[in-house]
């Protein structure tokens, strides 16, 4: 019963990260991880309860390859990275420790701040594997803010970009001390919420010693009576 929209919206009924860390930093091939997902036992309701699932994005990447005959990595490079000029963005973490001018992962979980090695997570791609920088990500953000255009060129059709932002599941509709929003929803790889009277779109990331938050704010437009 699971569709691509379901896995991209994290509405399988599993808990957040349920099963993910069984596959994390492992040598399991991608197809093996997809096969083993059948043993996850959701404790929530299918298409009603939100639970973040990294391996769901692996499934979507494998579906893409079956449909178009290209790997997710190749398709993304050709259709997103190159048109945006994101020349210093890499599709995998493999070999990152040997590249010049890269940030090293750190932790203070068990001791003082300590450098740790890069985890092996490329077998979970498209989840977790891309490595980029502020300059390149800013180009991706400009495309988002300019309604799918970058430097006047159309990168994606506007209806496609809109689809990624449309709410597919409610994450929360209660205000709390950590999230000063009245609602939070999840689309296709992006969170949406209200913030100070405006709509924001964002996504966070936290893996092997790095924490990120990429956010954009939708311009407020007032409709005046004629």
C-alpha positions in Angstrom: 0.0 0.0 0.0 3.0 2.4 0.5 3.4 5.0 -2.3 6.4 7.2 -3.1 4.5 10.1 -1.6 4.1 8.1 1.7 7.9 7.5 2.0 8.7 11.1 1.1 6.2 12.4 3.7 7.3 10.1 6.5 3.8 8.8 7.1 4.5 5.1 7.3 3.3 4.9 10.9 6.8 4.1 12.3 8.5 6.1 15.0 11.0 8.7 14.1 14.3 7.0 13.2 12.8 3.6 13.9 15.2 1.1 12.3 17.4 3.8 10.8 20.3 3.1 13.1 20.3 -0.6 12.4 21.3 0.4 8.8 23.5 3.4 9.9 27.3 3.0 9.3 26.8 -0.5 7.9 28.0 -2.3 4.8 24.5 -3.4 3.8 23.8 -2.9 0.1 20.9 -0.6 -0.7 18.6 -3.4 -1.9 19.2 -5.3 1.3 18.1 -2.3 3.4 14.9 -2.0 1.4 14.3 -5.7 1.9 14.8 -5.5 5.6 12.4 -2.6 6.0 9.6 -5.1 5.9 10.5 -6.2 9.4 9.8 -2.7 10.9 6.6 -2.9 13.0 4.9 0.5 13.0 3.4 1.4 16.3 1.5 4.3 14.8 -1.2 4.5 12.1 -0.4 4.4 8.4 -0.8 7.8 6.8 -1.9 9.4 10.0 1.1 9.4 12.3 4.4 11.2 11.4 7.7 9.5 12.0 10.9 10.5 10.3 12.4 7.6 8.3 15.7 8.0 6.5 15.5 4.7 4.8 12.2 5.8 3.1 14.3 8.2 1.0 16.5 5.3 0.0 13.4 3.6 -1.3 12.4 6.6 -3.3 15.9 6.8 -4.8 15.7 3.2 -5.8 12.3 3.7 -7.4 13.7 6.7 -9.4 16.5 4.5 -10.8 14.0 1.8 -11.9 11.8 4.4 -13.6 14.3 6.5 -15.5 17.3 4.2 -15.7 19.6 6.6 -14.0 21.0 6.5 -10.4 19.7 9.2 -8.0 23.2 10.6 -7.9 23.5 11.1 -11.7 20.0 12.5 -12.1 20.5 15.1 -9.3 23.9 16.2 -10.7 22.6 16.6 -14.2 19.3 18.3 -13.4 19.9 20.3 -10.2 23.6 20.7 -9.3 25.0 21.6 -12.8 22.2 24.0 -13.8 22.6 25.8 -10.4 26.4 25.9 -10.7 26.8 23.9 -7.5 30.3 22.8 -8.4 31.5 22.1 -4.9 28.7 19.7 -3.8 29.3 16.0 -3.6 26.7 13.2 -3.8 28.5 10.9 -1.3 30.5 11.2 1.9 33.1 8.7 0.7 36.6 10.2 0.6 35.5 13.4 2.3 38.2 13.2 5.0 40.8 13.4 2.2 39.4 16.5 0.5 40.9 19.9 1.1 39.1 22.6 3.1 36.4 20.5 4.6 34.9 20.7 8.1 35.5 17.8 10.4 32.8 16.2 12.4 32.9 16.7 16.2 31.2 15.5 19.3 31.1 16.3 23.0 28.9 13.4 24.0 31.4 11.3 26.0 34.2 13.8 26.6 35.4 17.3 25.7 34.9 18.4 22.1 36.5 15.7 20.0 37.0 15.1 16.3 35.4 11.9 15.0 35.6 10.1 11.7 33.0 10.5 8.9 30.3 7.8 9.1 29.7 5.4 6.3 26.1 6.4 5.2 26.3 6.4 1.4 24.2 3.2 1.3 21.3 5.2 2.8 21.4 7.8 0.0 19.5 9.8 -1.0 19.2 10.3 2.8 22.2 11.8 4.6 24.8 11.4 1.9 25.1 14.8 0.1 28.0 17.1 1.2 27.9 20.8 0.4 28.8 24.3 1.6 27.1 27.6 2.3 28.0 29.1 -1.1 26.4 26.2 -3.0 23.4 25.8 -0.8 22.7 29.6 -1.2 22.2 28.9 -5.0 19.6 26.2 -4.2 17.9 28.7 -1.8 17.8 31.4 -4.5 16.0 29.0 -6.8 13.5 28.3 -4.0 13.0 32.0 -3.3 12.7 32.9 -7.0 9.9 30.4 -7.7 12.1 27.7 -9.3 14.3 30.1 -11.3 18.0 30.8 -10.9 19.6 33.8 -12.6 16.5 34.1 -14.8 16.7 30.4 -15.9 14.0 27.9 -15.1 15.4 25.0 -13.2 12.2 23.2 -12.3 8.6 23.8 -13.3 6.8 26.0 -10.6 4.0 23.4 -10.1 6.7 20.8 -9.2 8.2 23.1 -6.6 4.7 23.8 -5.2 4.1 20.1 -4.8 7.1 19.7 -2.6 5.7 22.4 -0.2 2.1 21.1 -0.1 1.2 19.5 3.3 0.9 15.8 3.2 0.8 15.1 6.9 0.5 17.2 10.1 3.6 17.0 12.3 2.0 19.2 15.1 -0.8 21.6 15.6 0.0 22.6 19.1 2.3 25.5 20.2 5.0 24.6 22.6 8.2 26.0 24.1 10.5 24.6 21.5 8.4 25.5 18.4 6.6 28.9 18.5 4.2 27.9 15.7 0.6 27.0 15.6 1.1 24.3 13.0 3.8 22.3 11.4 3.3 20.1 8.3 5.6 18.0 6.1 5.5 18.0 2.3 8.0 16.2 0.0 11.3 16.7 1.9 10.4 20.0 3.4 8.7 21.2 6.6 6.2 24.1 6.7 4.9 26.3 9.5 3.6 29.7 10.5 6.0 32.1 12.1 5.2 35.6 13.1 2.4 35.8 10.6 4.4 34.4 7.7 4.9 30.9 6.2 8.3 29.4 6.5 9.8 26.3 4.9 12.8 24.5 6.4 14.6 21.3 7.1 17.1 20.4 9.7 19.9 17.8 9.6 22.0 16.1 12.2 24.4 13.3 11.5 27.9 12.1 12.4 29.0 15.3 14.2 27.2 17.9 12.1 24.0 19.9 12.7 22.3 22.1 10.1 19.2 24.1 9.6 18.2 25.6 6.2 15.2 27.9 6.2 13.4 30.3 3.9 10.5 32.7 4.6 7.6 33.3 2.3 7.0 37.0 1.5 3.8 38.4 3.1 1.4 39.7 0.4 -1.6 41.7 1.5 -4.8 41.5 -0.6 -6.3 45.0 -0.6 -10.0 45.7 -1.5 -10.5 47.2 -5.0 
